[in-house]
Amino acid sequence: MKKTVAILAVVIMSASVAFASQVGEKVDPKHQQRVNDMNMMAQGFNMVLNGFLYNSERNVVNGVKLIQGGVTNIKEQGDLKKYLPEDTAYAYKFGEKTLRRIMEYSTEVVENFQAKDADAAMESGMLLLRQCNSCHSRVRGW
């Protein structure tokens, strides 16, 4: 079951990276920054999943660093209302709460993995994925 969930998560994240990096699109710099931040976090999540599958602490730690780096980039943009697309700027409080939870769950992933508690690490990873999905569902209208 866990392998199925992990494989499904890899497929979802890979598809999101492929979709976000479509070539030939003309985008404004603000949009491009969002795409870059999402790509960074998606790559990080893929590394975490790879770390789970191959029992690689290095991949888990480096993946979490990418995820948290994406969150930090978003926070450094300042006002989240200005960072979000105009039609979803109303959800900035939801976005702020989601960013906090992503940081919390990603830290738990590393702590649990380093404590050799694979089940807790996977559970924290799935909670992390749920945060990503909930934000994309609400802000991006999936």
C-alpha positions as CSV (number, residue, x, y, z in Angstrom):
1,M,0.0,0.0,0.0
2,K,2.7,2.4,1.0
3,K,4.6,1.7,-2.2
4,T,1.5,2.4,-4.2
5,V,1.0,5.7,-2.5
6,A,4.6,6.6,-3.0
7,I,4.5,5.7,-6.7
8,L,1.2,7.6,-7.1
9,A,2.8,10.7,-5.4
10,V,5.8,10.5,-7.8
11,V,3.5,10.4,-10.8
12,I,1.5,13.3,-9.6
13,M,4.6,15.4,-8.8
14,S,6.3,14.5,-12.1
15,A,3.2,15.5,-14.0
16,S,3.0,18.8,-12.1
17,V,6.7,19.6,-12.9
18,A,6.1,18.7,-16.6
19,F,3.0,20.9,-16.7
20,A,4.6,23.8,-14.9
21,S,7.6,23.9,-17.2
22,Q,5.8,24.1,-20.6
23,V,7.9,25.8,-23.2
24,G,6.7,28.5,-25.5
25,E,4.4,30.2,-23.0
26,K,4.8,33.9,-22.5
27,V,4.5,34.6,-18.8
28,D,5.0,37.6,-16.6
29,P,8.0,37.5,-14.1
30,K,5.7,37.1,-11.1
31,H,4.2,34.0,-12.7
32,Q,7.6,32.7,-13.6
33,Q,8.7,33.1,-10.0
34,R,5.8,31.0,-8.8
35,V,6.6,28.3,-11.4
36,N,10.2,28.2,-10.3
37,D,9.2,27.9,-6.6
38,M,6.7,25.1,-7.4
39,N,9.3,23.3,-9.5
40,M,11.8,23.5,-6.7
41,M,9.3,22.1,-4.2
42,A,8.2,19.3,-6.6
43,Q,11.9,18.3,-7.2
44,G,12.4,18.3,-3.4
45,F,9.3,16.0,-2.9
46,N,10.6,13.7,-5.6
47,M,13.9,13.5,-3.8
48,V,12.1,12.7,-0.5
49,L,10.2,9.9,-2.2
50,N,13.3,8.6,-3.7
51,G,14.9,8.6,-0.3
52,F,12.0,6.6,1.1
53,L,12.2,4.0,-1.7
54,Y,16.0,3.6,-1.5
55,N,16.4,4.2,2.3
56,S,18.6,7.2,1.6
57,E,18.8,9.7,4.4
58,R,20.8,12.1,2.1
59,N,18.0,12.2,-0.5
60,V,15.4,12.8,2.2
61,V,17.4,15.6,3.8
62,N,18.3,17.2,0.5
63,G,14.7,17.0,-0.7
64,V,13.4,18.6,2.4
65,K,16.0,21.4,2.0
66,L,14.6,22.1,-1.5
67,I,11.0,22.1,-0.2
68,Q,11.9,24.4,2.6
69,G,13.9,26.6,0.2
70,G,10.8,27.0,-2.0
71,V,8.8,28.0,1.0
72,T,11.5,30.5,2.0
73,N,11.5,31.9,-1.5
74,I,7.7,32.4,-1.3
75,K,7.9,34.1,2.1
76,E,10.7,36.4,0.9
77,Q,8.4,37.7,-1.8
78,G,6.7,39.7,1.0
79,D,2.9,40.1,0.9
80,L,1.4,36.8,-0.2
81,K,-1.6,38.6,-1.7
82,K,0.8,40.0,-4.3
83,Y,2.5,36.7,-4.9
84,L,-0.7,34.7,-5.6
85,P,-2.5,35.0,-8.9
86,E,-5.0,38.0,-8.8
87,D,-8.1,35.8,-9.0
88,T,-7.0,33.8,-5.9
89,A,-5.3,36.5,-3.8
90,Y,-8.2,36.3,-1.3
91,A,-6.8,32.9,-0.2
92,Y,-3.6,34.5,1.2
93,K,-4.4,33.5,4.9
94,F,-5.0,29.9,3.7
95,G,-1.7,30.1,1.8
96,E,0.2,31.3,4.9
97,K,-1.2,28.5,7.0
98,T,-0.3,26.0,4.3
99,L,3.3,27.3,4.2
100,R,3.7,26.9,7.9
101,R,2.4,23.3,7.8
102,I,4.7,22.5,4.9
103,M,7.6,23.6,7.0
104,E,6.3,21.6,10.0
105,Y,5.6,18.4,8.1
106,S,8.8,18.5,6.1
107,T,10.9,18.9,9.3
108,E,9.0,15.9,10.8
109,V,9.9,13.8,7.7
110,V,13.6,14.3,8.4
111,E,13.3,13.8,12.1
112,N,11.3,10.6,11.8
113,F,13.5,9.3,9.0
114,Q,16.7,9.9,11.1
115,A,15.0,8.2,14.1
116,K,14.6,5.2,11.8
117,D,10.8,5.4,12.1
118,A,9.9,4.8,8.5
119,D,6.1,4.6,9.1
120,A,6.1,8.0,10.8
121,A,8.3,9.5,8.1
122,M,6.0,8.2,5.4
123,E,3.0,9.5,7.3
124,S,4.6,13.0,7.6
125,G,5.4,12.8,3.9
126,M,1.8,12.1,3.0
127,L,0.6,14.9,5.3
128,L,3.1,17.1,3.4
129,L,1.7,16.0,0.1
130,R,-1.9,16.7,1.3
131,Q,-0.8,20.3,2.1
132,C,0.6,20.7,-1.4
133,N,-2.6,19.3,-2.9
134,S,-4.9,21.4,-0.7
135,C,-3.2,24.6,-1.8
136,H,-3.2,23.6,-5.4
137,S,-6.9,22.6,-5.2
138,R,-7.9,25.9,-3.7
139,V,-5.5,28.4,-5.2
140,R,-5.2,26.8,-8.6
141,G,-8.7,25.5,-8.9
142,W,-7.8,21.8,-9.6
